[in-house]
Structure formats: structure tokens, C-alpha cells
Amino acid sequence: MSVAHELLRRGAVEERAYQVNIARACLERSTLVVLPTGMGKTVIASMVIAEVLRRKGGKVLLLAPTKPLVEQHAASLRNLLVVDRIALFTGEATSPEERELLWRENKIIVSTPQVIRNDLRSERISLDDVSLIVFDEAHRAVGDYAYVDVAAAYKEVRDRLVLGMTASPGSSAEKILEVCGNLGIVAVEIRTEYDPDVVPYLHDLDVERIRVEAPDVAKEIRGPLQTVFDEQVERLKKVGFLAGKPKVSLKDLLAAGDEARRKLDSGVRDGRLYGAMTAQAIAMKANHAMELAETQGLGSLRSYFDKMAADAQTKADVQFLKHAKVQEAIRLARESVVEHPKIAKTQWVVREQFMRKPDSKVIVFAHYRETADRVTQELARLPGIRPVRFVGQASRGNDIGLSQKDQVEILQKFRDGEVNVIVATSIGEEGLDIPQVDLVVFYEPVPSEIRTIQRRGRTGRSAAGRVVMLVTKDTRDEAYFYSARRKERKMHQELDRLRKELRQKIFVGQPGGEAFVAADPERRIESLREETREERPETALPRPAAKKGQTKFEDF
């Protein structure tokens, strides 16, 4: 079933109750929409844009923080809307004179905010005839970010309407209210995957955790590296850092480094601070090497040692590589031909998927580029598998990044089936439009709930999906797995709390029904699905008889 509107392409927008409910609310008042990645913020924006243009005419301005996002939004609007006059503004692509002409000629402008701010300051454009501004990644509207200046100028326009969109609103009511105040927003719509009007549109998602054993040699390598780590922690404690920390975490180490750096920057002249900085850096290197050995593979560890030896620039690099225990770890890594079982398990999981469904599309997420390289090479050995590495733009030595053009070409080949497996680092988690996939493989868990949701959200969008997480037993993999799960549950509880707190100070839309049950969300989802199956004939949105199977915006 699709939404019918004279400015929406026929069949382009699937009817989803939560999207229609949110769009209806956004047409009534300036609204911040908080919606997880993959739940259709752009679709909601398109419905609101279509109806605003139908009702009020004028111009619509959609702002996004980066050039790739601007290009993605422009392409999406062209696919969803029956509006020819859509212009794309970026500082690189258009000159000021061209933008002045394009502003007059087009109904929809998609731009980075800095360009609009500059054009407003130079009086090349005016917001007087703008009926709606959409701020993507609206949580950025704080401090001196360009969103704040554009919104301030727009506050002078009568009958203005603002739509803010974000998946990461911040964890406090104060932060959300600051964003709303800066953008001139008076209402908030929050949805999670557990809300009653969302659940009917969730596809089954099979999440499987596969535990593997770290190779014996990886455990052997950990010993000398742990000794190095412990020595550096003791050095830090002797000069007053990490007090009261019996078990030092990566977060503690980073905080110690920041503290030492702040003292040096403030003018404190104490030679021990330089020693502390070196000790902290060596401890970080030992910690990273242990992680590579235990969770990534000896190939990644050898590559790490080789790159450091080839480009040792700091005192910490030199001291680390010269340490007898590090030399022992390097020797063990070089002498072993054993590879981490995750490599073979990734091959097995991917091959099984293609045996089950030959036209599958698969994404493998790996935290490190070295791992992405190795996984891509090993998957290429399998018949019928056409993998490609997908990384960011930055180049690191001989490791050349991908330009935006390269990234776009890879994604198009993925859509067309020329490439059927993408092996991606974090660049594939957000921002870029990666199409629906059948299987997502986590080479390792990540401790961030947002990144976990973003990775997982690449599948199960338009059809049932599958997620496989590879977890090395008795390593930080397990800690990260449970940490992300705990944080995700807490995040949903926090969003529910935010709804209650915000309701005291701002209009908050409600999906209706109970929002979240912390004890057993999976059962909650299944029960809501059952209710929906039973009630759908009676509770479906009203549809005009002449347009059976479609919801018209005019019915709002």
C-alpha cells in the first residue's frame, strides 16, 4: 500500500502508520523528529515537503551537514517527488552567481548550511518566501554551527515551518530543548523500534552470536604484551595518574593522557608529565596489539608492527618496539602461520548465505582496515563471491582511501549486483545510502549502542534479515557485546524518560500504547505484532473509496 499525493510519485512511498502520523504532526507545528537510523526520516521529510508545497507553495530548503548527504538527499527527493525544480548547493559545485539564479528558479534547494549562511550574510538570497526548512542531523544546531545562524534568520519569517531530523538527540532533556530553541521548534516526535505504531513494519531480524576460540598463539602473545601494559600503568601511577583504578580500562588511559596534556598546555613545567605522556602512549600501543591478536588475527597484528617499524616517529614508538617483551610478541607473531578462526568463520557464514540465496547482498563490518583487506582477500577465493573493500576517504601511508566518487560507484555496483559483498569499516554505518542487504556480519562487536544499531539496521529494512556477530571467547569481544546490549536497553529507557520530561516543557507527540518494556523487548515486539495482525482490518488508516489501497495526504 502506498501514500497518494499529487506531488509524490505513484507507489514511491509505502504507507507506514508511524511515518504518516509523524508527517501529520509536522505539518501542524515546527517539530523535531527523533527516529533511529533506517526508519525513514527522508520519507517523512518528503511527505511533509509535498504537502507544504501543495498547501502554501513557496520554497523548501533542506540542509544537511556534508556534501555526500546533500547529494544523497537531492537524489532521494528526485526519486520520491514529482517536482522538477530541485537544486543542489555546495560551495564546490556552484558559484555565488549561479546559486543566486538557482535560488530564484527552483522550488526545492538542498544545501550545506555554511553555503546558505554565507549567501544570507551577503544578501544574495532571502528566506522570505521559504515555507519550510528541513534540518537533517538537527542535533548539530548548537554553539556557532551554521544551522543556528540560518534558523535565527528564518525566525523573522511569518508562518514559518521547521522540521528537524536526528537519530542521536542527546541524552538530556536540556540538550534537546537547546536544539529546539535554536531552531525555533515547538514540538518533539520520538519513536523507537518498540513503539506500537512502528512494530507492524519491522521485518523479522535473526540475530545470531557465534563464539570462537582465540588461537593458542594469540593467548601466548598476550602474556608479554600484558607485562608491557602493566609496567606502563605502574609508571603512570607513580607520577599521580590513575589513582584508585585497580583495573585500568582504555577509557581510563585516554583520560590520563588528556589530563597530562592539559597540564602541559596550561604551562606546567614538570618533566614527569612528558614521561607520563610516553607511558600512556606505550600502554595504548600494548593494549591495541593485544586486541588485534585476540580479536582480529595475527595478520593484522603483524601489519601493525610492520607499519610502526617503518614509520616510528615518536619516543613512544621507539621505546615500545625496543622493549624485550614486545620483541618476544613480534617473534611469536612472525613464526606462527595460524590465522584467527574468525576468518574461516566469516567465509563459512557468507558462503552458506549464498548457497541459501544466490542473489544475496551481504555486508561484513570490520573495525580495522587491515582486517577489511584480509577478509576481502579471503572472500574473493570463494566461487561466486564478488567482494569489495569499502573504507573512508583518508589515506594512511600506502593505504589509500576511497574518494566520494569511488564510494558512490561501489554502492551503485552493489545495487546492480556487480558486487555482492561489501567489506566495510565504520564508513558504512551511517551517512551513505547503502541498499537493503540480506546478511550483516559483525567481524567483532562494537561497544557503542548507536553503531550497533546502525550496523544492524542495514538489514531487515524491506524484508527479513539476518545478523551474525563473531565473538571471541574470554576477550574484550564479549565485554563489548554485553556493553552494547546494555547501553541499547538503557537508551530506549532514556528515550521513554525524555518523553516524560520533555512533556513538561514542550509539546511531545505520542505513538499511543506502552512505549517500552525493559525486561523483555523481544517478547514485547512479538506481542505487538500479534495485536497488529488481529486488529489491522479494523484499525487501518481511513482510505478514500476511489483510491483503494492508498492514503491521501489531503485526508489529514
Phi, psi and omega per residue, in radians:
M1 nan 2.453 -3.076
S2 -2.229 2.805 3.110
V3 -1.523 2.265 -3.131
A4 -1.755 2.323 3.092
H5 -2.791 2.522 -3.083
E6 -1.102 -0.370 3.139
L7 -1.866 0.064 3.042
L8 -1.830 2.379 3.108
R9 -1.099 2.431 -3.100
R10 -1.024 2.195 3.097
G11 1.363 0.060 -3.057
A12 -1.366 -0.517 -3.065
V13 -2.036 1.975 3.080
E14 -1.193 2.442 3.120
E15 -1.308 2.034 3.051
R16 -2.248 2.197 -3.002
A17 -0.993 -0.768 -3.077
Y18 -1.166 -0.624 3.114
Q19 -1.189 -0.742 3.114
V20 -1.136 -0.737 3.129
N21 -1.074 -0.771 -3.135
I22 -1.175 -0.773 3.129
A23 -1.034 -0.734 3.117
R24 -1.042 -0.774 3.141
A25 -1.124 -0.682 -3.104
C26 -1.175 -0.430 3.109
L27 -1.327 -0.348 -3.084
E28 -1.499 -0.556 -3.063
R29 -2.767 2.756 3.111
S30 -1.112 2.208 -2.890
T31 -2.367 2.492 2.952
L32 -1.725 2.147 3.124
V33 -1.804 2.096 3.100
V34 -1.877 1.925 -3.008
L35 -2.494 2.310 -3.135
P36 -1.073 2.730 3.093
T37 -0.935 2.380 3.072
G38 1.562 0.026 -3.103
M39 -1.790 0.195 2.904
G40 1.601 0.726 3.076
K41 -1.078 -0.679 -3.132
T42 -1.161 -0.628 3.093
V43 -1.107 -0.777 3.102
I44 -1.056 -0.798 3.118
A45 -1.023 -0.714 -3.135
S46 -1.107 -0.732 3.116
M47 -1.120 -0.743 3.138
V48 -1.156 -0.759 3.122
I49 -1.040 -0.804 -3.116
A50 -1.023 -0.803 -3.082
E51 -1.282 -0.604 3.086
V52 -1.098 -0.769 3.119
L53 -1.130 -0.635 -3.141
R54 -1.202 -0.761 -3.071
R55 -1.318 -0.804 -2.905
K56 -2.022 -0.313 -3.044
G57 1.187 -2.543 -3.125
G58 1.275 -2.739 -3.128
K59 -1.995 2.760 3.002
V60 -2.141 2.350 3.127
L61 -2.033 2.136 3.071
L62 -1.980 2.150 -3.104
L63 -1.958 2.419 3.092
A64 -2.451 2.620 -2.937
P65 -1.304 -0.347 -3.081
T66 -2.269 2.760 3.133
K67 -1.067 -0.788 3.111
P68 -1.028 -0.688 3.122
L69 -1.185 -0.671 3.099
V70 -1.055 -0.819 3.138
E71 -1.109 -0.691 3.127
Q72 -1.121 -0.775 3.138
H73 -1.130 -0.719 3.129
A74 -1.067 -0.758 3.124
A75 -1.118 -0.723 -3.139
S76 -1.109 -0.765 -3.141
L77 -1.111 -0.666 3.115
R78 -1.145 -0.568 3.125
N79 -1.328 -0.539 -3.027
L80 -1.672 -0.512 -3.009
L81 -1.890 2.580 3.018
V82 -1.639 1.150 3.140
V83 -2.360 2.035 -3.091
D84 -1.359 -0.578 -2.968
R85 -1.572 1.350 3.095
I86 -2.100 2.076 -3.097
A87 -1.965 2.581 -3.140
L88 -1.973 2.186 3.132
F89 -1.960 2.214 2.832
T90 -2.491 2.736 -3.106
G91 -1.035 -0.615 -3.107
E92 -1.341 -0.664 -2.947
A93 -1.428 -0.453 -3.036
T94 -2.353 2.442 3.065
S95 -1.417 2.822 3.113
P96 -0.982 -0.684 -3.127
E97 -1.164 -0.728 3.109
E98 -1.088 -0.720 -3.108
R99 -1.134 -0.664 3.133
E100 -1.050 -0.729 3.118
L101 -1.228 -0.788 -3.138
L102 -1.090 -0.629 3.122
W103 -1.067 -0.728 -3.127
R104 -1.231 -0.592 -2.968
E105 -1.552 -0.331 -2.976
N106 -1.927 2.665 3.140
K107 -1.529 -0.590 -3.095
I108 -2.168 2.242 3.095
I109 -2.035 2.203 3.073
V110 -1.971 2.158 -2.939
S111 -2.648 2.816 2.884
T112 -1.363 2.601 -3.030
P113 -1.213 -0.520 -3.124
Q114 -1.073 -0.674 3.139
V115 -1.107 -0.794 -3.130
I116 -1.146 -0.734 3.116
R117 -1.032 -0.781 -3.135
N118 -1.127 -0.716 -3.133
D119 -1.205 -0.563 3.067
L120 -1.186 -0.726 -3.119
R121 -1.143 -0.622 3.140
S122 -1.529 0.031 3.091
E123 1.074 0.505 3.039
R124 -1.329 -0.465 3.139
I125 -2.330 2.867 3.051
S126 -2.344 2.587 3.129
L127 -1.620 0.129 -3.029
D128 -1.025 -0.607 -3.099
D129 -1.783 0.315 3.109
V130 -1.538 2.103 -3.105
S131 -1.539 -0.406 -3.079
L132 -2.693 2.376 2.921
I133 -2.067 2.267 3.076
V134 -1.857 2.149 3.107
F135 -1.855 1.843 3.057
D136 -1.402 2.643 -3.053
E137 0.903 0.906 -2.988
A138 -1.122 -0.338 -3.136
H139 -1.087 -0.230 3.106
R140 -1.316 -0.145 -3.031
A141 -1.358 1.096 3.087
V142 -2.400 2.854 3.076
G143 1.076 -2.362 -3.104
D144 -1.798 0.360 3.111
Y145 -1.130 2.580 -3.003
A146 -1.032 -0.487 3.093
Y147 -0.941 -0.723 -3.067
V148 -1.100 -0.742 -3.136
D149 -1.191 -0.731 3.130
V150 -1.116 -0.764 3.141
A151 -1.121 -0.658 3.126
A152 -1.083 -0.720 3.099
A153 -1.145 -0.629 -3.093
Y154 -1.257 -0.421 -3.134
K155 -1.111 -0.309 3.110
E156 -1.408 -0.144 -3.063
V157 -1.594 2.298 3.117
R158 -1.262 2.606 3.078
D159 0.991 0.546 3.138
R160 -1.264 2.751 3.062
L161 -2.416 2.353 -3.121
V162 -2.166 2.394 3.019
L163 -2.167 2.024 3.052
G164 -1.794 2.476 -3.124
M165 -2.303 2.354 3.092
T166 -2.766 2.645 2.981
A167 -1.817 -0.191 -3.054
S168 -2.280 1.377 -2.991
P169 -1.376 -0.216 -2.980
G170 1.756 2.739 -2.999
S171 -1.671 0.022 -3.122
S172 -2.131 2.593 3.088
A173 -1.084 -0.597 -3.122
E174 -1.094 -0.735 -3.135
K175 -1.110 -0.766 3.139
I176 -1.134 -0.731 -3.139
L177 -1.150 -0.589 3.077
E178 -1.099 -0.790 3.110
V179 -1.071 -0.800 -3.136
C180 -1.070 -0.757 3.128
G181 -1.095 -0.730 -3.125
N182 -1.165 -0.557 -3.096
L183 -1.649 -0.095 -3.097
G184 1.303 0.620 -3.093
I185 -1.739 2.444 -3.054
V186 -2.088 0.039 -3.114
A187 -2.590 2.736 3.133
V188 -2.297 2.355 3.020
E189 -2.087 2.013 -3.134
I190 -2.008 2.290 3.027
R191 -2.333 2.566 2.974
T192 -2.196 2.997 -3.116
E193 -1.194 -0.120 -3.138
Y194 -1.742 0.025 -3.093
D195 -1.381 2.566 -3.026
P196 -1.004 -0.638 -3.115
D197 -1.465 -0.064 3.103
V198 -1.708 -0.716 -3.010
V199 -0.894 -0.704 -3.103
P200 -1.053 -0.335 -3.070
Y201 -1.810 0.084 3.057
L202 -1.426 2.305 3.067
H203 -1.575 2.682 3.135
D204 -0.989 2.351 3.140
L205 -2.241 1.953 -3.134
D206 -1.560 1.909 3.141
V207 -1.831 2.080 -3.065
E208 -2.117 2.272 3.063
R209 -1.780 2.188 3.104
I210 -1.964 2.038 -3.136
R211 -1.609 2.373 3.123
V212 -2.224 2.757 3.109
E213 -1.604 2.359 3.019
A214 -1.164 2.481 3.110
P215 -1.046 2.632 3.137
D216 -0.991 -0.658 -3.109
V217 -1.163 -0.540 3.094
A218 -1.148 -0.699 3.092
K219 -1.153 -0.636 3.128
E220 -1.168 -0.698 3.137
I221 -1.176 -0.567 -3.115
R222 -1.034 -0.632 -3.071
G223 -0.941 -1.064 -3.136
P224 -1.105 -0.598 3.118
L225 -1.191 -0.628 3.082
Q226 -1.114 -0.647 3.096
T227 -1.073 -0.784 3.101
V228 -1.047 -0.800 3.142
F229 -1.022 -0.856 -3.095
D230 -1.099 -0.678 3.120
E231 -1.057 -0.756 -3.100
Q232 -1.232 -0.608 3.073
V233 -1.088 -0.723 3.103
E234 -1.115 -0.694 3.079
R235 -1.024 -0.753 -3.137
L236 -1.156 -0.706 -3.130
K237 -1.151 -0.594 -3.116
K238 -1.170 -0.423 3.131
V239 -1.841 0.335 2.960
G240 1.689 0.144 3.112
F241 -1.772 2.790 3.063
L242 1.069 0.552 3.124
A243 -1.111 2.379 3.106
G244 1.226 0.408 3.140
K245 -2.000 1.537 -3.124
P246 -1.135 -0.609 3.101
K247 -2.152 1.924 -3.009
V248 -1.533 2.236 3.137
S249 -1.756 2.985 3.063
L250 -1.049 -0.688 3.112
K251 -1.059 -0.712 3.113
D252 -1.107 -0.746 3.133
L253 -1.080 -0.776 3.129
L254 -1.084 -0.706 3.124
A255 -1.127 -0.688 3.127
A256 -1.114 -0.747 3.103
G257 -1.091 -0.721 3.125
D258 -1.116 -0.704 -3.132
E259 -1.124 -0.796 3.126
A260 -1.081 -0.718 -3.128
R261 -1.153 -0.695 3.126
R262 -1.091 -0.730 -3.134
K263 -1.119 -0.742 3.117
L264 -1.135 -0.733 -3.134
D265 -1.150 -0.478 -3.120
S266 -1.433 -0.037 3.063
G267 1.787 0.049 3.105
V268 -1.159 2.217 3.135
R269 -1.885 1.641 -3.112
D270 -2.471 1.981 -3.093
G271 -0.996 -0.449 -3.126
R272 -1.155 -0.454 3.128
L273 -1.148 -0.657 3.102
Y274 -1.158 -0.679 3.066
G275 -1.104 -0.667 3.120
A276 -1.140 -0.698 3.114
M277 -1.081 -0.738 3.126
T278 -1.147 -0.778 -3.141
A279 -1.066 -0.722 3.138
Q280 -1.115 -0.744 -3.129
A281 -1.125 -0.719 3.121
I282 -1.133 -0.738 3.116
A283 -1.065 -0.703 3.107
M284 -1.084 -0.727 -3.140
K285 -1.143 -0.747 3.112
A286 -1.098 -0.723 3.133
N287 -1.103 -0.761 3.139
H288 -1.121 -0.738 3.133
A289 -1.092 -0.692 3.087
M290 -1.090 -0.735 3.131
E291 -1.077 -0.767 3.125
L292 -1.067 -0.805 -3.108
A293 -1.080 -0.745 -3.018
E294 -1.432 -0.627 -2.966
T295 -2.064 -0.243 -3.066
Q296 -1.943 -0.831 -3.116
G297 2.363 2.729 -3.091
L298 -1.217 -0.445 3.065
G299 -1.075 -0.772 3.110
S300 -1.155 -0.664 3.136
L301 -1.156 -0.785 3.121
R302 -1.071 -0.712 3.114
S303 -1.080 -0.698 3.121
Y304 -1.083 -0.826 3.121
F305 -1.099 -0.749 -3.109
D306 -1.102 -0.772 -3.126
K307 -1.135 -0.683 3.124
M308 -1.155 -0.722 -3.140
A309 -1.133 -0.634 -3.099
A310 -1.316 -0.380 -3.034
D311 -2.390 0.704 -3.127
A312 -1.226 1.890 -3.033
Q313 -1.974 -0.386 -3.054
T314 -1.911 2.865 3.084
K315 -1.065 -0.652 3.141
A316 -1.134 -0.711 3.096
D317 -0.998 -0.856 -3.066
V318 -1.128 -0.823 -3.131
Q319 -1.104 -0.696 -3.137
F320 -1.091 -0.873 -3.087
L321 -1.168 -0.514 -3.119
K322 -1.412 -0.298 -3.073
H323 -1.060 2.334 -3.081
A324 -1.013 -0.668 -3.111
K325 -1.235 -0.597 3.081
V326 -1.202 -0.708 3.072
Q327 -1.016 -0.672 3.100
E328 -1.130 -0.743 3.121
A329 -1.113 -0.709 3.129
I330 -1.097 -0.751 3.140
R331 -1.081 -0.795 3.141
L332 -1.069 -0.712 -3.127
A333 -1.165 -0.663 -3.115
R334 -1.273 -0.607 -3.066
E335 -1.342 -0.361 -3.061
S336 -1.568 2.458 3.035
V337 -1.894 0.084 -3.129
V338 -1.305 2.353 3.111
E339 -1.888 2.765 3.136
H340 -1.137 2.377 -3.116
P341 -1.091 -0.262 3.097
K342 -1.083 -0.551 -3.134
I343 -1.081 -0.920 -3.137
A344 -1.137 -0.635 -3.121
K345 -1.190 -0.647 3.083
T346 -1.106 -0.774 3.084
Q347 -1.015 -0.795 -3.098
W348 -1.101 -0.797 -3.108
V349 -1.118 -0.756 -3.128
V350 -1.185 -0.784 3.130
R351 -1.066 -0.726 3.118
E352 -1.061 -0.715 3.128
Q353 -1.059 -0.760 -3.104
F354 -1.306 -0.459 3.032
M355 -1.197 -0.631 -3.141
R356 -1.313 -0.678 -3.087
K357 -2.526 1.656 -3.011
P358 -1.041 -0.458 -3.128
D359 -1.674 0.423 -3.122
S360 -1.098 2.744 2.928
K361 -2.127 2.340 -3.000
V362 -2.311 2.463 2.958
I363 -2.100 2.275 2.995
V364 -1.899 2.136 3.088
F365 -1.703 2.272 3.068
A366 -2.316 2.436 -3.043
H367 -1.240 -0.627 -3.025
Y368 -1.927 2.516 -3.141
R369 -1.087 -0.692 3.141
E370 -1.019 -0.706 3.115
T371 -1.178 -0.732 3.119
A372 -1.038 -0.715 3.100
D373 -1.049 -0.863 -3.072
R374 -1.120 -0.760 3.141
V375 -1.109 -0.724 3.116
T376 -1.050 -0.779 3.135
Q377 -1.080 -0.760 -3.087
E378 -1.245 -0.657 3.127
L379 -1.183 -0.553 -3.137
A380 -1.125 -0.300 3.114
R381 -1.311 -0.315 -3.072
L382 -1.448 2.385 3.133
P383 -1.117 2.352 3.087
G384 1.443 -0.100 3.139
I385 -1.678 2.217 -3.112
R386 -2.124 1.424 -3.057
P387 -1.557 2.753 3.026
V388 -2.534 2.505 3.100
R389 -1.376 2.422 -3.104
F390 -2.263 1.827 -3.069
V391 -2.242 3.103 -3.123
G392 -1.348 -3.068 -3.040
Q393 -1.408 -0.450 -3.050
A394 -1.143 2.421 3.044
S395 -1.816 2.459 -3.141
R396 -2.222 1.700 -3.097
G397 1.138 -2.165 3.131
N398 -1.398 -0.140 -3.138
D399 -1.512 1.732 -3.065
I400 -1.486 2.277 3.116
G401 -1.351 3.121 3.132
L402 -1.791 2.321 3.047
S403 -1.244 2.885 3.080
Q404 -1.015 -0.671 3.115
K405 -1.093 -0.753 3.108
D406 -1.075 -0.751 -3.134
Q407 -1.065 -0.794 -3.135
V408 -1.083 -0.733 -3.136
E409 -1.117 -0.717 3.126
I410 -1.102 -0.768 -3.132
L411 -1.125 -0.644 3.097
Q412 -1.158 -0.718 3.078
K413 -1.098 -0.606 3.097
F414 -1.144 -0.763 3.101
R415 -1.093 -0.710 -3.071
D416 -1.387 -0.178 3.123
G417 1.576 -0.018 3.068
E418 -1.123 -0.632 3.027
V419 -1.965 2.301 3.138
N420 -2.034 -0.077 3.029
V421 -2.384 2.216 2.997
I422 -1.870 2.238 3.048
V423 -1.840 1.850 -2.915
A424 -2.033 2.541 2.898
T425 -1.524 -2.844 -3.038
S426 -1.089 -0.288 3.129
I427 -1.024 -0.467 -3.124
G428 -1.460 -0.028 -3.048
E429 -1.441 -0.554 -3.074
E430 -2.650 2.918 3.016
G431 1.489 -1.000 -3.091
L432 -1.499 2.614 -3.072
D433 -1.502 1.600 3.099
I434 -1.660 2.219 -3.049
P435 -1.196 2.952 3.123
Q436 -0.955 2.363 3.112
V437 -2.160 2.802 -3.103
D438 -1.567 -0.517 -3.079
L439 -2.475 2.341 2.982
V440 -2.068 2.228 3.099
V441 -1.939 2.190 2.974
F442 -1.603 1.949 3.066
Y443 -1.109 -0.522 3.033
E444 -2.589 2.630 3.032
P445 -1.198 2.727 3.030
V446 -2.062 2.502 -3.050
P447 -1.307 -0.204 -3.116
S448 -1.484 2.248 3.098
E449 -1.200 -0.604 3.140
I450 -1.134 -0.829 -3.130
R451 -1.144 -0.639 3.102
T452 -1.090 -0.804 3.134
I453 -1.105 -0.723 -3.125
Q454 -1.142 -0.763 3.089
R455 -1.079 -0.878 -3.093
R456 -1.094 -0.580 -3.071
G457 -1.254 -0.047 3.074
R458 -1.311 -0.230 3.080
T459 -2.183 2.900 -3.130
G460 1.302 0.347 -3.126
R461 -1.457 -1.034 -3.102
S462 -1.898 -0.027 3.100
A463 -2.782 2.975 3.116
A464 -1.021 2.529 -3.104
G465 -2.337 3.009 -3.095
R466 -2.377 2.397 3.090
V467 -2.188 2.286 3.063
V468 -2.102 2.204 3.079
M469 -1.928 2.187 3.088
L470 -1.630 2.145 -3.044
V471 -2.226 2.102 3.096
T472 -1.426 2.194 -3.084
K473 -1.051 2.502 3.009
D474 0.994 0.607 3.081
T475 -2.305 -3.124 3.122
R476 -1.113 -0.313 3.036
D477 -0.919 -0.820 -3.107
E478 -1.160 -0.695 3.113
A479 -1.091 -0.738 3.135
Y480 -1.144 -0.708 -3.132
F481 -1.033 -0.874 -3.104
Y482 -1.263 -0.567 3.112
S483 -1.104 -0.812 -3.136
A484 -1.103 -0.719 -3.134
R485 -1.124 -0.732 3.131
R486 -1.143 -0.749 -3.137
K487 -1.155 -0.633 -3.136
E488 -1.150 -0.754 3.109
R489 -1.087 -0.722 3.135
K490 -1.142 -0.661 -3.135
M491 -1.040 -0.769 3.130
H492 -1.142 -0.667 3.085
Q493 -1.130 -0.688 3.135
E494 -1.132 -0.719 3.119
L495 -1.094 -0.667 3.095
D496 -1.148 -0.699 3.090
R497 -1.126 -0.718 3.136
L498 -1.051 -0.686 3.093
R499 -0.966 -0.810 -3.089
K500 -1.163 -0.778 -3.113
E501 -1.165 -0.758 -3.103
L502 -1.140 -0.530 -3.085
R503 -1.083 -0.378 3.101
Q504 -1.313 -0.325 -2.964
K505 -2.199 -0.247 -3.059
I506 -2.713 2.738 3.117
F507 -1.196 2.224 3.141
V508 -2.169 2.090 3.091
G509 -1.243 2.592 -3.127
Q510 -2.085 2.418 3.075
P511 -1.315 -0.247 -3.075
G512 1.505 2.507 -3.137
G513 1.430 -3.124 -3.119
E514 -1.351 2.326 -2.992
A515 -1.412 -0.722 -3.005
F516 -2.798 2.420 3.040
V517 -2.089 1.930 -3.012
A518 -1.161 -0.539 -2.989
A519 -1.151 -0.676 -3.044
D520 -2.669 1.329 -3.086
P521 -1.095 -0.585 -3.132
E522 -1.091 -0.771 3.107
R523 -1.151 -0.643 3.116
R524 -1.034 -0.810 -3.131
I525 -1.084 -0.783 -3.089
E526 -1.133 -0.698 3.133
S527 -1.154 -0.663 3.103
L528 -1.161 -0.662 3.095
R529 -1.071 -0.748 -3.140
E530 -1.070 -0.795 3.125
E531 -1.025 -0.720 -3.109
T532 -1.143 -0.751 3.134
R533 -1.043 -0.702 -3.097
E534 -1.289 -0.625 -2.990
E535 -1.680 -0.258 -2.963
R536 -0.914 -0.735 -3.125
P537 -1.032 -0.656 -3.096
E538 -1.496 -0.478 -2.982
T539 -1.854 0.154 -3.142
A540 -1.076 2.668 3.113
L541 -1.084 2.538 -3.135
P542 -1.097 2.389 -3.130
R543 -2.257 2.402 3.084
P544 -1.112 2.454 -3.109
A545 -1.067 -0.600 -3.084
A546 -1.219 -0.322 -3.093
K547 -2.184 1.032 -3.057
K548 -1.002 2.352 3.121
G549 1.535 0.075 -3.117
Q550 -2.333 2.598 3.049
T551 -1.867 2.231 -3.134
K552 -1.679 2.423 3.105
F553 -1.115 -0.527 -3.117
E554 -1.067 -0.382 -3.133
D555 -1.240 -0.214 3.130
F556 -1.076 nan nan
